[in-house]
Every structure is written in C-alpha cells, then in structure tokens.
Amino acid sequence: MNKVLYIINPISGVGKQKVIENALSKYSDNENISYKISYTKYAKHAIELCKQEKDNFDAIVIVGGDGSINEASQALINSNTALGIIPTGSGNGFARDLKIPLKISKAIKVINQFHTKKIDAARINSEFFVNVAGLGFDAQIAHKFAELGTRGFKSYVKLTLKEFTKIKRNAYKLTIDDKTIDLEAVMLTIANGKQFGNNAYIAPTASLTDGKLNITVVNLPNVFKPSLELNNIRKTIDKFKIIRTFKAQKISISSSEEFISQIDGEPSHYKNNIEIEVLPKALHIIVPKPSSKKILTKIAKKLISKAISNAPQMP
C-alpha cells in the first residue's frame, strides 16, 4: 500500500480545493492508497511540510497551482518521494503539460494508479523550478497578480491588458552553454515545460525529459501585433518573427538593471545576475498511466526506426 500525503493550499486558484476532502473520501482507492491531509497556513509552508514529511510517505500530492507545486519541488527534487498533483490553480500549466486531468475525481484516480516517471527540473541560483521561470513582462504580471484580491483566468487577462501599456525593453547578456549573446527583450523565458497555463504556449518544443531547457526571447515591435497571442495559442510562437529560441543545459543572464522575475508563476526577487542549469531526471512524478494502444504505438515506432536504420543502403 502506498502512503500519500495530500497538501492542500486553501487559497489556490478559484476554490476547487474546498471540496477535496469529500472527493478523496469518495474516489481514493483505500486498498492501494493510505492517505493523510495537511493544509498550508502561509506562504512557503508547503516547503516546510514536504521537508518534514517526505521520508514518511511514498508520495506528496499538491492540491493547488503551479506556485504550490514549486514549493513542494524545493524539497522533493533529488529525493525518492514522488510528487503528485491535483490541479486547482488559475492556469495549471505544469499539470496540463503532464496530461494530468483538471477534474478532481479523475486526478485522484491518477494518484490511485501510482504510475511514476522521472522528469527534469532546473536550478535557478539557489532555488529550483519545474515549469517556467522568466524575466520582464510575464514577471511583471506575476508580481501584480500576487497583489490582486481575486484570482482566476479572467482576472489574469484583465491585468495583462492593463499592464501592457507599461511594457518596456531591457538589455541582457545571455550566456547559453558556452555562447554569449547581447540582446534586448520585453520578456525572456526559461522553460522546462511548454506553457504558462490555460494552454498559453511559450515553448511549444520544450520537453520535460530531454535534459535541456528552452529559452524564449520576445522583443515586440513598436506596434503590438495581436497575432502574437493567436500564434501563442496555436503552439507556433517559436515561428513568430519577433521570437528567438534556444536550447541549453546551462544559462547565465546578467543585466545592468535589477531583474523583475518570476518562478513557476510566483514573483521572485533577484538582483541582476542569475545562473540556471537543468537537472536531468531529478524529480519522480505521478502521471497518467499510458494506454495499451499508446504503448504499442511507441514500441512500433521504435521497431520501424530501428529497421530503417539497419536496412542496407541502396548502391
């Protein structure tokens, strides 16, 4: 039987987490799962709870959004304790990337199956992140959103439209592995996962298992093009003319100005120099169990690829 600790953020997202206790009682598999519930009481409390409890449980499941997941990851990266997710945040970008259901009952059933895999994480100076970190406009929104009294997607969109009039370019020195580039950007995003949330893709080609981080540099022209958001939603932002993208294992970013930054959607504070590196296969995570059809398709693709590579070459 797997021992699971559910950590619930009572103010996450738009209130779905309020029904979690009844849902756990109804949908948890009591033959395979033994669980306990704890509630966070203040910012960063999930970090403390995970540090205290990780050796007592096979998995710690976060009931919350990307910020709560980030807190848990600070303690669970490079440990043997798996991370589980019941997504109740405003955007749920990390859960969406992992194909974790947004419906609470279905997400609980994923925990019941207890199918785990290892994914990459990242270190930014002395902290960790699992999905997306950024500088510039998205970080500006993260700071303002944290001050709002209301949560949810509509509040986020209204805030973004309001703050867009204050957007500005910043100069950065970017070292990608061993290559240094000077550039200007209104937004510079380091992505382990594909999206911010709500299917807003900032790094469509990013993979949580490739041992690389994606860097997306956005530098808007003087007149904003509405098609940027359309391309974002269509997962083709990396093909937009004002976008530059890179992949790297290590990244250094410096600027003459103090950074406005965010980590996994939460406001963060750095001076003007950050060091980032990928941590391959550093986090055990509970994900949906692949269907038999998907497994067979994957095996077939591997066999076909192997057969093609081994086939004799035509003279």
N, C-alpha and C positions, 0 to 999 in steps of 0.2 A: 504494500500500500504506500502511495506517495504522500508525503506530508507537505501541505501547501499553506503558506501564509498569504492572505489577501490583505493588502494595504490600500485603504480607501481614502482618497482625497475628497473631503465633503464639500469643497467649493469648486471642484473641477468642472470646466465646460458649462453645460446648460442644465445640470441637475439630474441626469440619468442615474448617477451613482446612488441616489437616495433609495432606490428600490433594490439594491444589490443583495441585501440580506435575505429578502424573500425569494429572490431569484436563485441564490445559492442553495437555499433550503429545498427549492423545487427541482433544480436541474443538476446539482452536483451528484456525481457518481459515488455514493457512500461506500461502495465495495472496493473502489480503487483509489479514492481520494479521502484523506483526513485533513480537515482544514480549520484554520483559526482566522479571526478577523481583527485587524488593528486599524485605527483611524489616525490620520495625520492631524496635528493640532496647530502647526505653524510652519512657516517656510523652512525648507531643508530638513523637516522632521523625518521624511522618508529615508534620507541618508542614514540617520541615526538608527532608525528601526531596522534597516537592512543590515547594517554593521553588527547590531546586537543579535539578530536572529538568523543570519544566513547559514550558520553552521547547524542550526536546529531544524532546518527544513530542506526538502528536495527542490522546492521552487518558491519564489516570492512573486506573487501576482499583483501588479499595479492596476488599480481601478482609478483611471484618471487619464490625463492627456500626455502630450509629449514632454512637458516640463516635469511631471511626476515620474515618467519613465526615465528621464535623465537623472533625477535624484537617485533612483534605485540603482542605475547603472554605475554610479560612483563607487558603490560597494560590491557589486556583483561581477564587474569586469575582472577577468583573470581568476575567477572562483569556479567551484564545481556546482554552485547553486544556479538553477535555471531561472530566467526571467519570463514571467507570463504577463499577458496584457488583456484587460477588459477595457476597451477604448471608450471613454466618456468625455473626451476633451472637445475643444472647439474645432480643431482641424484634423487630428488623428493621422498625421502624415506617416508616421513610422508604422502604425498598425495597418494602414492601407497598403503600404509597400509590402508588408509581410502577408497580405491577403487574410488578415485576421478579421472575422466578421464584426461589424459595428453593432449588430443586435446582441444585447447582453446574453440572452439564452444560448445563442449559437457560439458566442465567445467562451462561455462556460463549458460548453461541450468540447471545444478545442482543448481546454485545460484538462478535461476528463481523459482525453486520448493520450495526453502527456507525450506527444511526439516532439522531440527536440532536435535542434541542429545548431551548429556553431556559425556565428556571423562575425563580421569585422566590427570594430569600434574605432574610436580615434581619441588621441590625447591633444588637448589644446592648452599649452603651458602646463599647469599642474592639475587641470580638470579633464574629465572625459566627456565625450558626447557620442551619441549613437546614430543620429539622423542628420541634422543640418546645423551648421554654425555660419554666422555671417557678419559682415560689416556694412555700414551705410544705411540705405533706405529701409531694408527689412528689419534691421536692428532698431532703427528709429521708431518703426511701428510697434515692435515688441515692447520697447520702453513705454510708449504711450498707452498701449493696450493693457499693460500691467496696472496702470493707474485708473483705468475705467471701472465704474461700478457695475457695469453689465458685461456679460460675456456673449459668446456665440458668433456665428458667421456674419450675420447682418451688422453687428456692432463693429466687427473687424473691417468689413467693406466700407462702411461709413467713415471710419477713422482713416483708412488708407486714402480715400478720395480727398479727405480734408487735408491730410499731411502732404499730399502730392505737390501742392503749391510751394512747399518748403524744401523740395528735393534739391540736392546740390552734389557737385562732383568733388571727389577727394583724390589726392595723388598718393599712390602706393608704390613701394618697392617690393616686388614679389619674387621670391626665390622658389622655383619648382624643381625639387631634387637638386640638380647642380646648375640650373639655368636661371639667370636673374633678368627680370623684366621691370622696366619703369612704365607705369600706366596710370590713367585716370579712370575712375568708376563712380557711378552713383550707388552701386551695390556690388559687393564681392562675396560670393557664397562658397563655402566649402561643404561639399555634400558627400555623405556616406550612403544615404538613401536618395530616393528620386524626387521627393516632393515636400513642400512646406506643410501641406494638408489640404483637405477639401479638393483633392485632385488638381492642385496647382503645382505643376511640374517645373522645378528649377534645374534638374539634372536628369533628363529622361534616360540617359545611357548609364547612369550610376548603378552599381551592384553592391549589395551588402556582403558579398562573398568573393570579390575579385582581388582583394589585397591592395586596392587603390582608392584614393579619394578623388572626387571630381571637383574642379574649380570652375565656377561660372562667373564671368565678369560682365556686368551690364553697364553700358555707358550710353544713356539716352541722348538723342539729338536735341536741339533747342526746342523743337515742337514734338510733343509726345505723340506717338503713333498708337492708336487704340488696338491695332492688330497685334501688338506685343502680347497683350493678355490672351487674345484668341490663340496665338501660337503657343503660349504657355499651356493652356488647357488642352490643346491638341497634341501635346507631348513633342513639339518640334521647336522649342525655344532655342535649342542649341544650333539651329539652322538660321536663326534670325540675324540680320546683318550687324546689329549693334551688340551682338553677343560674342564673347570669346570664351572658349572652353579648353581646359587642360585636365590631364590626369597625373597624379603623383603619389608617391609614398610619404614624402616629407615636404613640408611647405613652411616658408618663413615669410611673414608680412610685416613691413615697417612703414611708418608714415611720420611726417613732421607734426601732424595734428593728432590729438588724442582720439582713440577709436570710439565710435558708437557701435556696440557689438551685441550679439545675441547668441545663445547656445540652446539648441533644441527649442526655439521659440520663446525662451525666457531671457529677459535683459541681463547682460553681463557687463563687467567693467574691466577694461584693460587700458594701459597707458598708450603706447604707440609701437609696441613690438610683440608679436606672438609667434610661437613655434608650434607647428601642428604635425602629427605623424599618425599614420594608420596603424592599428593594432590588429593584425590578421587573426581571424577565428578566436577572438578574445572573449566572446560572450555566448553562453548557452541560452537559447531562447525556445520557448514553446510555440510551435507554429501548426497550422492545419496539416493533418496527415494527407499526403498526396493520394489521389485516387489510383486504383489499379490501372486505369486507362492511361493516366499521365506517366506512371512508372514504366509501362510497356512502351509508350511512345518515346520516352527518354532512352530506354535500352535500344530500341530500334534505330534511333538516330545515331547512337554511338557505334552500333554494328555496321551501319551503312557507311559512316565516316571512316571507320577502320578498313572496311572492304575497299573503299575508293582509294585510300592512301596506300594500300598494299597491292592494288591492281597493277599489272605490268604496263609499262609505258609503251605507247604506240611508236614504232620506228619513224 
